[in-house]
Amino acid sequence: MKAYSELNKEELLALKSQLEAEYQDIKAKGLSLDMSRGKPSVEQLDLAEKMLGIITDNEDVKAENGLDCRNYGAPIGLPEARKLLGDIAGVSADRVILGGNSSLQLMFDTVSRSYSHGVLGSIPWSKLDCVKFLCPVPGYDRHFAVTEYFGVEMINIPMTEDGPDMDLVEKLVSEDPAVKGIWCVPKYSNPQGYVYSDETVRRMASLDPAAEDFRIYWDNAYGIHHLYEEAEKQAQIPDILTECEKAQKPDMVYEFISTSKVSFAGGGISAIISSDANLEQIKEYMSFQTIGNDKLNQLRHVKYFKSLDGVKAHMKKEADILRPKFEAVESILEESLGGLGIGNWTRPLGGYFISFDAMPGCAKEIVVKAKEAGLVLTGAGATYPYGKDPKDSNIRIAPTCPTLSELILAAKVFAVSVKLISAEHLLREM
C-alpha cells in the first residue's frame, strides 16, 4: 500500500469508500470498548487479592515497634512502610512521608500549601500577580488539571526521547521568577513511555532558578513498571534527590510515588519524598490536616510484599499480564498503519500508555469517529494544558484495562478510524 500522501484524488476517493464500508460493518456490531484511562485490569488487581485478608487477629495489627495500627499515632507513616516505599524509590526511609492512597492528592496538597503558606518562608503564591509552571508535552492531564485549578499559567515544553527540552527549561527557569515549578514523569512518561536520560536528570538538578521557591514535581508513578526484564536495567537513572544535593540545591525537588498501580488503584499507599527542610514544612501542614493516614493499609502492604524483592516479584507478574496487551496494540498499529504516513506511535518498554501522533488536525475527529463505532478514547487535547493540542495530533492509548480480546478489537477500531479520517482530511486539502 502506498503512503496516503502519494495517492491521487481518485485513489483516495476509492479508498475512502472502502474504509467507510469497513467502518459501517464495525459500527453495526454495537461494540462497547474503552481505552480512555490507565486503569489496572481485573487480572492485575487479583494479583494482590490476598493482601485484603493478611491481617487476621489482634497480634497482626501491631507494627514492628509495637504500635497498635488501629489507633492514633505515626502521623507520617509506619517506619517499616516508609522503608518499603523508600526502597522502591531508592532513598532512605527518613526522606519519606506517607500519605493516603493517592499521590495525586499529595501533589494537590503541595501546590495548595504553596498558595496558602508559601515555600519555606517565600511569599505565598496567592499573593503574587502571576504563577507559572512548565509542562512537558504531551503529558499527564491530571497534573495539568491541578495547576489549572489554581489558576497557574502553564507553559508547554516539548518532550524528546531523553526528556523535556532542557535548553528551553533552563532558559525559562533562570530568566523568569514567576516560574515556580515543572511537572515531570521521569520513568515511562505519560503518555509516551520515555525515560529521562542521565544528562537530563543532572541538568534538572543543576537548574539555577530565578525563583527561590522553584520546585521540581517529580512524579515517579511508573518507576518499577517495566514490561520487559531487560528494561529494568535500561531504565536506571540517577536519583534526583542525590543529584540535587550534589548541586547544593537539596530543597529543589518533591518526589511522589504510590502503589496505586502495584496493589490496588483505590487502596494503595503513597508518599512524598524530599529534603529535611521541605519535609519539616510538610509535617507542620499535616499536623493540622490529619492525625494519621490508614496505618492498617500501610501494614497490609508491608506484610504482603515484605521487601523490595517481594515488590519486584509482584511486578514481574504484572508485566506478564500487560506485555501481551502492549504488543498486540503495537502489532495491529504496525500491520494496519505502518508505512502509510498517517501516524506515528511510541513503543514503550514500561509504563501504562502508548502515545499516538496522527496527522495534524485529525486527532479530535479520530476520537469522535472511534466513539461512534463503540470505542472510548482519552479526549483529544487531554495531554496538553487547557486541553489544547496546538497540532490537534496527539492521542493517548491506554491498553491496560481491557481484556486481550477486547483490546485487539479496540486497536482495529482505532486503526480504521485513523485511516478513514486521514483520507477525508487529505481529500479536503486537495
N, C-alpha and C positions, 0 to 999 in steps of 0.2 A: 504493500500500500504506500502510495506517495504521501509525503507531508502535505497537510491541508493547504499550506501556502502555495504549493505547486499546482493545485487543481484550478482549472478554468471554471467559469460560471456554470456551464452545462454540467460538468462533472460534479461540482458542489451541489447543484440542484438535485441531481440524481442521488447523490449520497444522502442529502437531507431527507429525501423521500423514503429512502431505505431505512434510515435511522428513525424516522417518525413511526414507521410501521413496527419496528422493533420496540420502540418506546411504548406504543399503544398496547402491544402484547404484554409487556411487563406491567403496565398500569392496570390492565384488566385482571391481573392476579390478586389485586386487593392486598398488597403486602403491607406489613406494619413493622418497619425496621428502624433502628436508632443507633447512630454513631455520633451522637451530639456531645457526650460528656465522657471524660476519662474515668469512668467508674469501674471498680473491680467487678469481675464476673462472679456468679454464684459459686463456681468451682474454686475460685481464689478464696472467697470468704469461708468456704467449707474447710479449707486447709487449717484454719485456726479455731475450728469449732470446739475442740477440746479445752480451749482456754476458758470457756464460759463456766465449766464445772470444775476447774482446778482447785478452787477454794472449797473445802468440804466440811471443815469443822472449826471450832474456836481456835485451835492452835495454828491453823493455816492462815488466820487473819493477822498474824504477828509479822512485823518487819524484822530484818536482821538485828536491829538494835532493840527489839522487844516492844516497839510501838504497836499499839492496837490500831490497825488501819481503819477500823470502823469509827474511830473517834477523831477529834481535832488533833492538829499537830502537823509537823513537817510541811509548812506552807509553801516551800519552794520545791517540794518533792521528796520522795523516799531516797535515801542515799544510794541504794542499790539500783533504783530505777534511773537516777541521774547518771550513774556509772554506765548503765546499759545504753542509754541514748548518747552519752559521751563517746562510748566505744564505737557506736555506729557512725558518729560524725568524725571520729579520730581526734577527740580532745579529752582533757581531763574532766572529771566529774565536777570539780569546783568551778568550771566555766558554764555549767548547765543549770538553768531554772526550768522546771517542768510547768506546763500549762494544762489545759483540759485536753479534749480530743482533737482540737483544731489548731494547726499552726497559722492558718489564715486569721484566726481570732487574735493570736499574738501579734501578727503584723498590723492588724487594725488597731489594736491597743497601743502599739508603739507609735504609729502615726498620730493617734488621738492624744497620747501623752505629750508628744512634741508640740501639738497645737495648744494644749491647755497649760502645760508647765514648762515647755522648752526642753532643751537637751543639755544636761549638765551645766545649768546656770545661764544658758543662752536665752535670748528673748523668745518667749512663746510664739509659735508661728501664727497664732491667731491675731497677734498684734502687728504683723508685717503686712505690707501692701501686696506682696506677691511671694508665693512659694512655688518652686519648680521642681519637677522630678524628671530624670532621664529614664526613658522607657525603651529598652531594646525591642525591636520589632522585626518580624512578628513575635508576639509574646503572650503572656498569660492574662486572659481577660479579667480574672478576679483581682489581680494586682492593680490593674488599671481602674477597676471599679472602686477600690479602696481610696486611691488618691483622687479620683473624680468626685467621690462623695464629699471629700473635704475641700473641694474647690481648687485643688492643686493644678497648676498649668503643666501639662505633660508634653515632653519633647521626644519625638521619635529618634531613636538611634539605630541605624541599620545593623543587623546581625550578619556575621560572617561565620564560616565553619569553625573559626577559632574563638568566637565570642563577639561581644559588641565591638563596633568600630572605635578602638581605643584612642585614635588620633582625635576624633570628634569628642569623645568623653573627656579626655584630658583638657582639651581646649575650653569646653563649656564649664567644666568644674572649676578650672583655675581662673576663669575670667568673670564669672557671674556669681556673686554671693547669694543670689536668690535660689540657686540650685542647691537643694538640701538633701537630695538622695538619688539613688539609682536602684531600680529593680533588677535583680539578677537570678537566673536559674542556671547554675554553673555546670551541672551534670545532666545530660539528656534534656536539653532546654525544651520548654513548652512553647511552640509545637514542633520544632524542627528536629529535636533529639541531638543537638550539637553538644559537644563537651569543650569547655573553655580550655585553651592551650595554657601551658605553664607560663608563657610570656604574658598572656592576658591577665592571669591571676596576679602575677607580680606587678604588672603595670597598674592594676586596680588597687593593690595595696600601697602603691607608691604615689597615688594621686596627691596633688597639692591643692586642696580646695580653697577657694576664696572664702567660703563659709566655715566657721569653726564648728558648726553643728551639722556639717555634711555627714551622711552615713550611707554605707553600702548595705542594702537589704538583700542578704544572701540566702535565697530560698533553696535549700538543699533537699528539695522534695523527692528527687529521684536518684540520690547518690548511690544507692545499692540496688537499683532496679535494672540489673543487667539482663539482656536477653540471651547472651552467649557467654560461656565461661571465659573465653579469651578476652572478652570486652572488659572484664573487671580490671585487668592489668592496663589495658589501653586507656581506661577512664580515670586512672590515678592522676590527681592534680595536687599541687601544693595546698597545704592548709591555709586558708585565708587569714585566720587569726594569727598564726605564726608569722606569715608574711607581713601583716600589718605591724606586729611587734618589731620585726627586723627593720621595718621602715620608720620606726619610732612614732607610729600612729596607732597605738593599741586600741583606741576607742572608736575607730572609724567604721567598724563593721558590727552589724547584728546578723547572726546566722539563725535560721529557722529550720527545724526538721520535725517530722512526725511519723507515726506508724500507720497513718490513715490508709495507705495502700500496701501495708505489710500485714497487719492483723485485720482490723475491721474499719471500714471507712467512717462509720458513725460511732465507733467505740475504741479508737486508738488512743495514744498519748502523744503529746507534743512538747517541744522545748524551744527556748530561746537561748542562744549561746553568745557570749560576748566578753568584754573586758571586766575587770573588777569594778571600775568606776561606773560603767553602764549598768552592771548587774545591781549595784547598790541602789541606783535610782529606780530600777525596776522593782526591787524588793520593797522599797518605800511605797511605790504605787500599789503593789499587790497587797500590802498590809491593810489598805483601805478598801480594796476591791473584793478580797476573798479571805476566808480563814484557811482555805486549802482546797486544792482540787481533789479529784477522785483517787484516793490512795489505794482503794481496793482494786481499781483498774490498773494502777501502776504495779501493784503486787502481782496481779494476774499475769501481766506481761513478763515480769521477772521470773516468776515460777514456770511459765510456759517456755520462754526462749532460753532462759538460764544464762546465756552468754552471747557474745558476738558470733561465735561459731554456730550457735543454735539459730540465730537470725539468718546467717548466710545459708545454712542448710535449708531453711524455710524458703528463702528467696530463690534457690535453685528449683524448688518445686513450682514456685510461681512462674519462673521463666519457662519451664516445660509446658505450662498452660498457655502462656502468651506468645511464645515464639512461633508456633504454627499459625496463629492468627495474623501476626505481622507479615509473615512470609506469604500467606495466602493473599492478603491485600496487595502486597508488592508484586506478586506474580501476576495477578489479574490486571493491575495497572500496566505492567510491562507488556503483557500479551495484548491488551486492548488499546493502549495509548502509545506504546513505545514507537519512536520514530515518526510520529505524526506531527510533532512540533506544536502541540496544543496544550502541553502541560509538563511540568517537572515536579518531582517529589523527592523527599528525603528517604533514606534507608537507614534508620537509626539502629544502633546496637543496644539500645536500652530505652527506658522511659515508657511513656504512655501514648505517644502520638506519632503520626506521620503528617508532615506539612506538605500540602499540595499547592503549587502555583499554577493557576490557569492563565490563559491569555488575558492580558489587561482588559478590564471592562466586562469580564464574564462571570466573576465569582458569584455575585448576587443572583444572577439568572440561573446558574447551575444549582445553587442551593434550593431555589424555588422549584425548579424542574424536578429535582430529586424528590422533594417533598410531595409533589403532585403524584409521583409514582410510588409513594409509600415509604420513603427513606428520609428520616430527620437527621440533619447535619448541624453542626455548630453554625450559628449565623455568620454570614459573610461579613467581614469587618471586625468580628469579635477579637481578633488577635492584634488589634491596633487600638490605641487610646481613643476614647469617644466613639468607638465602633466605626471609625473612618479609615478604611484602607485606601490610600491615595491612588493605588493602581486597580482597585477592585479585582484583586487577583488571588489572594491567599485564602485557602480553605483548610481548616484543621480536621484531620481524620482521626477518630478515636476507636481503635479496633478492639479494645479490651473487654467490654461488657457483653456484646452479643455472643451467642454460640458460634462455633466454627461454620456450621451450615448457614446460619443467618448472615454471618459476615461475608461469606462467598457471594450470597445473593446481593447483599448491600453493596459490595465492591462492584458488581456487574451493573447494578442500577446507577451507581455513581459514574462509572465509565461511559455508559450510554448517554447519560445527561451531559457529561463533559463534551462528548463528540457532537451531540445534537446542537448544543448552544454554541459551540465553536464554529460549526458550519454556518449557523444562522448569523453569527457575528461577522464572519468573513463575507457572507453574501451582502450584508448591509453596507459593508465598506466598498463594495465593487461599484 
